[in-house]
Amino acid sequence: MAQRFDFVIVGSGINSLCCAALLAKKGYTVSVLERNDYLGGCIKTAEITLPGFKHDVLSGFHPLFVTSANYAELADDLARYGLEYLNTSKPTASVTSSQQACVLTTSREANVRAFNSLASGDGDRYEKTMREMEGDAEFTFGVLGGELMRVNMLWLLIKQFRQRKLTGLLDFLGEAMLSSRDWLSQRFHSPAIHALLAPWILHTGLGPDANFSGAMNRLIAFSLESAGMPIVKGGSHKLVEAFVGLIEEYGGALATDAHVEQILVKSGVATGVVVAGQGPIYANRAVICNVTPNQLYETLLDPQWVPDNILQQATGYRYGRAGMQIHLALKGRPEWLEKSLNDVAMVHISDGIDSVSKAVNQAECGLLPAQATIVVAQPTVVDPSRAPKGHSILWIQLQELPRVILGDAAETIPIPEGGVWNHQVREDYADRIIDRICEHIPDLKAAILCREVLSPADLHAMNINLVGGDPYSGHCGMQQFFFWRPFKSLKNHATTVKNLYHIGASSHPGPGLGGGSGYMVAKHLARST
């Protein structure tokens, strides 16, 4: 007998888990189908180096989730299933090649004092920026947290128009369009503050010269000061386990090794899916797909349900730069030359705006950057249980890499035929990064017990949504964001088929471990069914 649920969700990433939990709590039957052998999408913890060293293999820290509407609604339920967050008062810092460090804390007063000591008035301008962010929070988070083509969004815009008047609203939008370079240069005089904040724009899939990157810089600084750098005690897989427990408590079903190969459509209405080797699973109310646009419109749907303009837009959907991760199991704890960095959750090694921009440009031209922006996260600073007693791990991320390699900006790494990421290129580039980190942690190489490197090709192999190693499932520039994500011809999370919805990083509000699209679709479906 064929299985039947109210909702069938394809993929088990954070958006799928949030959507499933919210719908299950409303009394609907939900099925979550995952093609991999584990649930969680980009949330995975594994001992990929040595036994006892628990690495968050893809995503690691959760400031977006703990400040999300999902967490506000589900926190108590998830806690019942063992979810516990640990945090720190020193979420992030930066250090330059000349060893100048700058630390951002969760104390507004401390940040103001520290920034004023770097350049006269910079702390005061930072405080003014944070007050402005507080005043703009309703509008900013309303746009990022709501479906853009709904009545609620219209009322939000009307309210903002009444409060700000036309001139004020245009001023806000004009300020939001500033690039990170322009915003940082106008607001702060200290190069150290530029080096602190500019690298964070990479975590949004943008570069420092992109429109809207200045607004994202402001939002990130506000979020880090407010939420810190929360990490799941024991590993991020504990978040997935908590979701699984909650969904199953309300009658939901979750399956791994369930490769959905087709969406069933009858008279223009989605009715279920076909799972390879298993047959159909029917959906009484809707099918929800956490996939890329290319998967949805070029593979899962029969061509008769994909109009020519949508197929053209799917074919032209653009993916962004690639990423890489390096996971280290260490003997002892890292000792930075700049001692203030020893207890910081996430450190960027960067010389500031020009350095980030140069590496981004090189990657977008197909080159391995000569001097990348390096993310060095220290999970064991926040959660010592991630490693055996007295030892530690590092989670190193690179976000300025080409998906196809055309050359090496430093001209030292041979490029393989076809520009593919093979084992040799992966390890050679990782060596370059470790050498750079050793300029700041001199004893690092001697402390490495084991290392595991994940190239862009490895990331894609692990998760089909990370096309070419793009960690954000699509370029995040303005032409492919907000109303235009994924396409200009579709609104909200609807598709070309009735009762078929599209969620995930390729849809509004884009990437990030907040579960925003899953929340929006769950709330819409709960209201309309």
URSUL-V30725 format. One record per pair of residues at least 24 apart in sequence whose C-alpha atoms are under 8 Angstrom apart, sorted by the first residue. I is the first residue (numbers start at 1). GAP is how many residues later the second one is. If there is no record, write none. Layout:
<<I,GAP> <I,GAP>>
//
This chain:
<<2,277> <2,278> <2,279> <2,280> <3,277> <3,278> <3,279> <4,277> <4,278> <4,279> <4,280> <5,24> <5,25> <5,26> <5,276> <5,277> <5,278> <5,279> <6,24> <6,277> <6,278> <6,279> <6,280> <7,24> <7,276> <7,277> <7,278> <7,279> <7,280> <7,281> <8,24> <8,25> <8,264> <8,265> <8,273> <8,274> <8,275> <8,278> <8,279> <8,280> <9,24> <9,278> <9,279> <9,280> <9,281> <10,24> <10,250> <10,277> <10,278> <10,279> <10,280> <10,281> <11,24> <11,30> <11,278> <11,279> <11,280> <12,27> <12,28> <12,29> <12,278> <13,26> <13,27> <13,28> <13,29> <13,30> <13,277> <13,491> <14,26> <14,27> <14,28> <14,29> <14,499> <14,500> <14,501> <14,504> <15,275> <15,488> <15,489> <15,499> <15,500> <15,501> <15,502> <15,503> <15,504> <16,274> <16,487> <16,488> <16,499> <16,502> <17,223> <17,226> <17,227> <17,501> <18,52> <18,225> <18,497> <18,500> <18,501> <19,499> <19,500> <19,502> <19,503> <20,227> <20,232> <20,502> <21,222> <21,225> <21,226> <22,497> <22,500> <22,501> <23,499> <23,503> <24,223> <24,226> <24,227> <24,228> <25,222> <25,225> <26,500> <27,223> <29,221> <29,222> <29,223> <30,221> <30,222> <30,223> <31,221> <31,222> <31,223> <31,224> <32,220> <32,221> <32,222> <32,223> <33,221> <33,222> <33,223> <33,225> <33,226> <33,227> <34,220> <34,221> <34,222> <34,223> <34,224> <34,225> <35,221> <35,222> <35,223> <35,224> <35,225> <36,220> <36,221> <36,222> <36,223> <36,427> <37,219> <37,220> <38,218> <38,219> <39,201> <39,217> <40,197> <40,200> <41,422> <42,421> <43,193> <43,194> <43,197> <44,192> <44,193> <45,190> <45,191> <45,192> <48,404> <49,278> <49,279> <49,280> <49,401> <49,402> <49,403> <50,279> <50,400> <52,334> <52,335> <52,336> <53,276> <53,333> <53,334> <53,335> <53,339> <53,340> <54,180> <54,181> <54,332> <54,333> <55,180> <55,272> <55,331> <55,338> <55,340> <56,179> <56,180> <56,339> <57,270> <58,267> <59,454> <60,171> <60,176> <61,168> <61,169> <61,170> <61,171> <62,167> <62,168> <62,169> <62,170> <62,451> <62,452> <63,160> <63,161> <63,164> <63,165> <63,166> <63,167> <64,159> <64,448> <64,449> <64,450> <65,448> <65,449> <65,450> <66,161> <66,164> <66,448> <67,160> <67,447> <68,446> <68,447> <68,448> <69,447> <69,450> <70,444> <70,445> <70,446> <70,449> <77,169> <78,161> <78,164> <78,165> <78,168> <79,163> <80,162> <81,160> <81,161> <81,162> <81,164> <81,165> <82,156> <82,160> <83,149> <83,150> <83,155> <83,156> <83,159> <84,148> <84,149> <85,145> <85,146> <85,147> <85,148> <86,144> <86,145> <86,146> <86,147> <86,296> <86,297> <87,141> <87,142> <87,143> <87,144> <87,295> <88,140> <88,141> <88,142> <88,256> <88,257> <88,294> <89,139> <90,138> <90,139> <90,253> <90,254> <90,255> <91,133> <91,134> <91,137> <91,138> <91,253> <91,254> <91,255> <92,132> <92,137> <92,252> <92,253> <92,254> <92,255> <92,256> <93,103> <93,248> <93,251> <93,253> <93,254> <93,255> <94,98> <94,101> <94,102> <94,253> <94,254> <94,255> <94,256> <95,100> <95,101> <95,252> <95,253> <95,254> <95,255> <95,256> <96,96> <96,99> <96,253> <96,254> <96,255> <96,256> <97,252> <97,253> <97,254> <97,342> <99,238> <99,239> <99,341> <100,92> <101,91> <101,237> <101,239> <101,240> <102,90> <102,91> <102,94> <103,93> <103,237> <103,238> <104,92> <104,121> <105,120> <105,123> <106,118> <106,119> <106,120> <106,121> <106,122> <107,118> <108,117> <115,78> <118,72> <118,74> <119,70> <119,71> <122,65> <122,66> <122,67> <122,68> <125,62> <125,63> <126,61> <126,62> <129,89> <130,88> <130,92> <133,85> <133,86> <133,89> <144,364> <144,365> <145,364> <145,371> <145,375> <146,374> <147,345> <147,346> <147,361> <147,373> <148,334> <148,335> <148,343> <148,344> <149,342> <149,343> <150,342> <175,40> <176,36> <176,38> <176,39> <177,34> <177,35> <177,36> <177,37> <177,38> <178,33> <178,34> <178,35> <178,36> <178,37> <179,29> <179,30> <179,31> <179,32> <179,33> <179,34> <179,35> <179,36> <180,27> <180,28> <180,29> <180,30> <180,31> <180,32> <180,33> <180,34> <180,35> <180,36> <180,37> <181,27> <181,28> <181,33> <181,172> <182,27> <182,32> <183,31> <184,30> <191,161> <192,160> <194,158> <194,159> <195,155> <195,156> <195,157> <195,158> <196,152> <196,156> <197,24> <198,154> <198,155> <198,158> <199,149> <199,151> <199,153> <199,154> <199,157> <199,174> <202,197> <203,196> <204,268> <204,272> <204,307> <204,308> <205,115> <205,116> <205,267> <205,270> <205,271> <206,269> <206,270> <206,271> <207,149> <207,150> <207,153> <208,145> <208,148> <208,149> <209,148> <210,267> <211,266> <211,267> <212,266> <229,116> <231,148> <231,151> <231,152> <233,150> <233,152> <234,149> <234,151> <234,152> <235,151> <260,40> <261,38> <261,39> <262,37> <262,38> <262,39> <262,40> <263,37> <263,38> <263,39> <264,37> <265,232> <268,37> <268,229> <268,230> <269,228> <269,229> <269,230> <269,231> <270,227> <270,228> <270,229> <270,230> <271,228> <285,214> <285,244> <286,213> <286,214> <286,215> <287,212> <287,213> <287,214> <288,212> <288,213> <288,214> <288,215> <289,211> <289,212> <289,213> <289,214> <289,215> <290,212> <290,213> <290,214> <291,174> <291,211> <291,212> <291,213> <291,215> <292,173> <292,181> <292,212> <292,214> <293,24> <293,193> <293,213> <305,191> <305,192> <306,190> <307,189> <310,177> <310,179> <313,174> <314,173> <317,157> <317,169> <318,156> <318,157> <319,148> <319,151> <319,154> <319,155> <319,156> <320,150> <320,152> <320,153> <320,154> <320,155> <320,156> <321,42> <321,43> <321,78> <321,79> <321,80> <321,81> <321,82> <321,148> <321,149> <321,154> <322,77> <322,78> <322,79> <322,80> <322,81> <322,134> <322,146> <322,147> <322,148> <322,149> <323,74> <323,75> <323,76> <323,77> <323,78> <323,132> <323,133> <323,146> <323,147> <323,148> <324,73> <324,74> <324,75> <324,77> <324,129> <324,130> <324,131> <324,132> <324,135> <324,145> <325,70> <325,71> <325,72> <325,73> <325,128> <325,129> <325,130> <326,69> <326,70> <326,71> <326,104> <326,125> <326,126> <326,127> <326,128> <327,66> <327,67> <327,68> <327,69> <327,124> <327,125> <327,126> <328,65> <328,66> <328,67> <328,120> <328,121> <328,122> <328,123> <328,124> <329,62> <329,63> <329,64> <329,65> <329,119> <329,120> <329,121> <329,122> <330,61> <330,62> <330,63> <330,64> <330,117> <330,118> <330,119> <330,120> <331,59> <331,60> <331,61> <331,116> <331,117> <331,118> <332,58> <332,59> <332,60> <332,115> <333,57> <333,58> <333,59> <334,58> <334,107> <334,109> <334,110> <335,106> <335,107> <335,108> <336,104> <336,105> <336,106> <337,103> <337,104> <337,105> <338,102> <343,38> <344,34> <344,37> <345,32> <345,33> <345,34> <345,36> <345,37> <346,29> <346,30> <346,31> <346,32> <347,28> <347,29> <347,30> <348,25> <348,26> <348,27> <348,28> <349,24> <349,25> <349,26> <349,27> <349,88> <350,24> <359,41> <360,40> <360,41> <362,47> <363,37> <363,38> <363,39> <364,37> <364,38> <365,37> <365,41> <366,35> <366,36> <366,37> <366,38> <366,39> <366,40> <366,41> <367,34> <367,35> <367,38> <367,39> <367,40> <367,41> <367,42> <368,33> <368,34> <368,37> <368,39> <368,40> <368,41> <368,42> <369,31> <369,32> <369,39> <369,40> <369,41> <370,38> <370,39> <370,40> <372,26> <372,28> <372,61> <373,25> <373,26> <373,27> <374,24> <374,59> <403,53> <403,65> <403,66> <403,67> <404,64> <421,34> <421,35> <421,36> <422,35> <426,27> <426,28> <426,29> <427,26> <472,33> <472,34> <472,38> <472,39> <472,40> <473,32> <473,33> <473,38> <474,31> <474,32> <476,34> <481,27> <481,28> <481,29> <482,26> <482,27> <483,25> <485,24> <485,25> <493,24> <493,28>>
//
